[in-house]
Amino acid sequence: MSSPAGGSVFADRVLNDWLNSVGLGIEYSRAEANTLYFVDEDGEEVPVLDHVCGFGSLIFGHHHPDITAHAKAALDQQIPVYVPLSRQSHANDIAAVLNAILRREIPGGDGDYAAIFANSGAEAVEICVKHAELERRARIAKLTEEIGRNAQEAREAVAAGRATVAENPYIQLGREGGETERLEQLLAEAGRRNADLIAKGPVHLALENAFHGKLVASVQLTQNPHWRLPFTSLASSTRFLRADRPEAMKAAVEELRTSLLDVLVDDGVVTVVERDFPVIGAFFVEPVQGANGMRPLTEAAAREIRAVCDAVGCPLIVDEIHSGMGRTGAFFAGSHMGLRGDYYTLAKSIGGGIAKNAVALFHRDRFRPEFEVMHSSTFAKDGFSASIALKVLEMLEADDGRAYRVAAERGDRLKEVLTTVASDFPDVVDAVHGIGLMLALEFKDQTRAASEPLREKAASGMLGYCVAGLVLREHRIRVLPVGPAGNSVRFEPSIYLTDADIARTENALRDVCTILRAQDGDRLTP
Ligand SMILES: Cc1ncc(COP(=O)(O)O)c(C/N=C/c2cc(O)cc(-c3ccccn3)n2)c1O
């Protein structure tokens, strides 16, 4: 068991040992813009170019001076930070800016969205799971009220001798007893089956290789089996669908289709009919899949997903926690592919790199107002993170959205260089994916490499981490892999990425590609 200065270790023992094993066991001492610093054995401060930036949480980099100055001023003014159950106008101020951006960026974004705040992205996703269930239960209540009324009508018709009970394909009725007994037997069995179905939870839809967080409900929306499978008994299940297979999407929805049993009196005969049951709670979608190698959705997939949700009647929940806040060159990444959501989630950069904040947005036509006082959390919607969020939104929207144009230009420049490296090493690099400053370079599968060390690293899913270790060790650049196979490295820097940073990154990547081409697996071992 490794421990600092021989003391006991109470936290991160396993994590730190693993980080050391792949060459990532560095403790950073300072951070500014796109640079992290650590102090080496000689007491020298060593700069490291940061392409991870908190998994895309730092659109304005580490400790942006305007954000830190704003934070200091807020603290000096002793703004109220934790004042739950009081009027907090900053909540509506943030929501108003987000609504204005939605109306500008999302085609058909015709409505207002209510905002509920959270402390983390996964918590914002959990809030959406809860609210979607509130919506689903309201739909079920409406259905069961109607079924109740129809049962009463059937009872009255049979009692008055105006109707008889027909045989039906759903429930076998005994021949004994009169029409009233047969009807009661039918209604009892239909009621029992309906109650069983209603007692079950919803099924959620998500895309293959989705990442929506790691809390109890959200981890079931994250396909990575290592993170999800141990906890399947704790929450609703998810059907993971291929974004590029619209027919399979339709087939999956059809497969999930189920019905409540209802009765109708038609021309003196009581018949049993099926009523579509809202088994699908919601469809969660990332416009750019962070854990799937930064792959963006196509416009066709966006249209198909929207059509599925409209047909099923469930909310389309656009998870912009990773892709939002300007990272892709627009505030909402969904604007690139015309993806219109009923709910949205945002987090990461809304905290300005120094606060924790997240928000879920709900289209007014769907929002259940009672939810405002049903869901709460001590630290959410706090005055400090809200103040930072308003500053970040002001900076993003400044100069007619200059920050988005910079993100697009810097991202295009970086992607151009990554693509050049990929074309120079077609035997080593599979592809470059992403939009704006949400990019990934995918290495070819090395599980059948000539080099045994390479084969082993690839087979264990550690290739990307070992590449990151070498790039950190020899080029003082911080990258991390991005799923699903872990043989891609992510690039999510701030908009302050310079041409010199890009040149350094190119140099490091060419070094890695040369090592992989030479099958020099030992070079990747720290
Ligand atoms: C789309 C989306 N929805 C909800 C979340 C959850 O947000 P929180 O992390 O704030 O709870 C994230 C946050 N992403 C975290 C993330 C994204 C990723 O690509 C990899 C890892 C990760 C984390 C630890 C180890 C390995 N990988 N973490 C996200 O990207």
The ligand as an ORCA input file, in Angstrom:
! r2SCAN-3c Opt
* xyz 0 1
  C     -22.836     13.613    -21.094
  C     -22.622     13.569    -19.606
  N     -23.682     13.378    -18.793
  C     -23.525     13.318    -17.441
  C     -22.274     13.484    -16.866
  C     -22.130     13.409    -15.356
  O     -21.750     14.668    -14.872
  P     -20.967     14.725    -13.493
  O     -19.614     14.085    -13.727
  O     -20.871     16.195    -13.210
  O     -21.775     13.978    -12.486
  C     -21.167     13.722    -17.671
  C     -19.809     13.985    -17.061
  N     -18.802     13.277    -17.740
  C     -17.921     12.650    -17.091
  C     -17.024     11.761    -17.804
  C     -17.021     11.744    -19.169
  C     -16.128     10.863    -19.799
  O     -16.071     10.833    -21.127
  C     -15.320     10.030    -19.043
  C     -15.401     10.140    -17.666
  C     -14.546      9.308    -16.847
  C     -14.498      9.484    -15.480
  C     -13.665      8.693    -14.746
  C     -12.920      7.725    -15.363
  C     -12.996      7.586    -16.718
  N     -13.806      8.379    -17.447
  N     -16.232     10.986    -17.053
  C     -21.326     13.735    -19.070
  O     -20.260     13.885    -19.892
*
